[in-house]
Amino acid sequence: MPTLEFKGKQFVYSHHLGVPFRELKVISDKSLPAKGQKPSLDDNLIIHGDNLEALKALLPTHAGKVDCIFIDPPYNTGNEGWCYNDNVRSPLMREWLKKSANPVDKEDLERHDKWLCMMWPRLQLLKELLSERGSIWITLDDNEAQRCKMMLDEIFGEENFVASCIWHKMDSPKNTARYFSEDHDYLLVYTKNIAFWELNHLPRTDEMVSRYQNPDNDPRGPWLLSDLDARNKYSKGLYSITTPKGRVIQGPPKGKYWRISEEKFKEMDQDGRIWWGADGNADPNIKRFLSEVRDGVVPQTIWNWKDVGSTRHAKTEILKVFSDTDEREIFVTPKPKALVARVLAIATDKNSLILDSFAGSATTAHSVLEANKKDDGNRRFILIECEDYADTLTAERVRRVINGYPYTGTQRDELHRENITWSTFEKKHSKVLDHVASIENLQGHEYDKISKQIKDGVLTVTGERKVKGTAPGLGGSFTYCTLGEPIDIESLLTGKGLPTFEALARYVFYTATGQSLAKVGEPAPDGFIGETDLFRVHLFYQPNREWLRSNEAALNAERVTAIEQNSKGGKRAIVFAVAKFMSQKELTARRIEFCQLPYAVHRILGD
Ligand SMILES: C[S@@+](CC[C@H](N)C(=O)[O-])C[C@H]1O[C@@H](n2cnc3c(N)ncnc32)[C@H](O)[C@@H]1O
């Protein structure tokens, strides 16, 4: 398979392996726990920090557990002000980045290389977090979509590519565009393992349902016509048919075949499943009953703004939540809730875990909470945002939609829209003006103001009214976290910033087994923290430098006996401690593998 080469690739190739693990630090006063509960890492999470480190911090708890990843990374338009400053250890890389411009702008000839270097390790970690049945959805535009697809083919495997959806995001063309009005973005969809992925069909829209009619009052309910003939060759599909009025149809139209055999046709006619037109003499068609068609419709790759919202809708949604904030200060690139809702409808069930590591204004959380409200679901979300607005925008939106919020604003209804050029205006101006005046006369009383505008060759008439109300709370809760100190050799040696027992337990369990530890209990006499099909893992540790230096911290005969007594099923034991008072030979005979803290902690995955 051809692969994409880019500057820096050899240095970022394994960068995700060397990123230090950090503890997730709960910030209680920014969290919103459920009533009577304490903030907990098992709740929905909003993490303030760089997603490279935050994703790594999630591995010990969430590897292989995320069902759906939706990300909306910087598109690399050259105007977003994003910087590439991952701390990649290679001197060549440092030299390159020292000399090149940050933030990454349009003039930067290496902007694509930098974007790919930024995304590569993050996608590697996202893949680790995804469950075997999970999928990842990435919004992009033509700045990076094609390069990203090649990169995803390499990381996720070409066979796991599902679709490149088109989101028709503009509800009116941009007439100021130099060449084309760019009306769409992409959603690239990959699975962790296509063999295990099952998508949900989408519910029929009201418009689809309304196409089903029941002109003959069939007791089976509304139906839709489908053709009796098709181009596919069918040996039993050539026979003559006589209509109820006696007209003989010699056979299917030229070059076509009836879809069903004569026997089947007669059977269906007997059962009232053939429609001969209102007069009983038309060419026959098959009635397809709404009650009998499959529950949902297969998702299509073109997503129209009428169904999933436009960029304008997204802005209106966020303005409603933050109607007390100056419009100019509001986040500029949100996605509409309905867009994320469609991803959730296709790729999640009521208990799914959803991750968005480029969270922005928290549209993903908003959509997850709405989906839960709608079907009484228990979906959970994890959001990551690096900017300072992680609290004031990302988490604040979630607080507001959980609790409910008052809003004031201007409701704008478009009453008329017409393309207009000077020549049409010259010819038809009195007609146009009359039409606008009639709109004002008829609908003016419903609004505080009717505004008229000609912009970019489009005339719009808009009714505006002040609205005030309270959006009811959707319920839910979340825990707000930041990233703690790296869990590394240095901190264990010096005693500075020693990790908690819980954080170290998760970390050593993950590094030893590659699996995440669901729950960490209190330290046990035999140091047991968790097990997999093959191993039982034990940890003797207290975040106390004196204790770590004392004999108390060592693996001794008493502890080995306790480990042996509690061991079931002959699994091997992996024991983490700072020292041991028995030889490895003796331990091996007892099926115990000793890993010395702190050095053993850094048997980084992938070695
Ligand atoms: C295009 S916006 C996402 C908008 C979001 N989908 C919404 O509906 O509001 C991208 C976000 O990712 C954040 N971001 C960019 N690089 C990041 C990083 N390395 N770690 C965490 N967040 C990052 C940006 O600060 C920005 O808020």
The ligand as a Gaussian input file, in Angstrom:
#p B3LYP/6-31G(d) Opt

LIG

0 1
 C      -12.394000      23.226000      15.709000
 S      -12.412000      23.329000      17.404000
 C      -13.586000      22.126000      17.913000
 C      -14.971000      22.694000      17.975000
 C      -15.981000      21.763000      18.582000
 N      -16.247000      20.627000      17.749000
 C      -17.261000      22.511000      18.871000
 O      -18.330000      22.118000      18.354000
 O      -17.208000      23.498000      19.571000
 C      -10.902000      22.582000      17.874000
 C      -10.621000      22.699000      19.361000
 O       -9.526000      21.848000      19.659000
 C       -8.709000      22.502000      20.591000
 N       -7.357000      21.950000      20.464000
 C       -6.463000      22.151000      19.466000
 N       -5.317000      21.483000      19.716000
 C       -5.501000      20.832000      20.880000
 C       -4.680000      20.001000      21.687000
 N       -3.451000      19.706000      21.300000
 N       -5.195000      19.511000      22.829000
 C       -6.449000      19.812000      23.226000
 N       -7.273000      20.623000      22.519000
 C       -6.803000      21.116000      21.363000
 C       -8.773000      23.958000      20.212000
 O       -8.406000      24.786000      21.301000
 C      -10.236000      24.079000      19.817000
 O      -10.999000      24.480000      20.911000

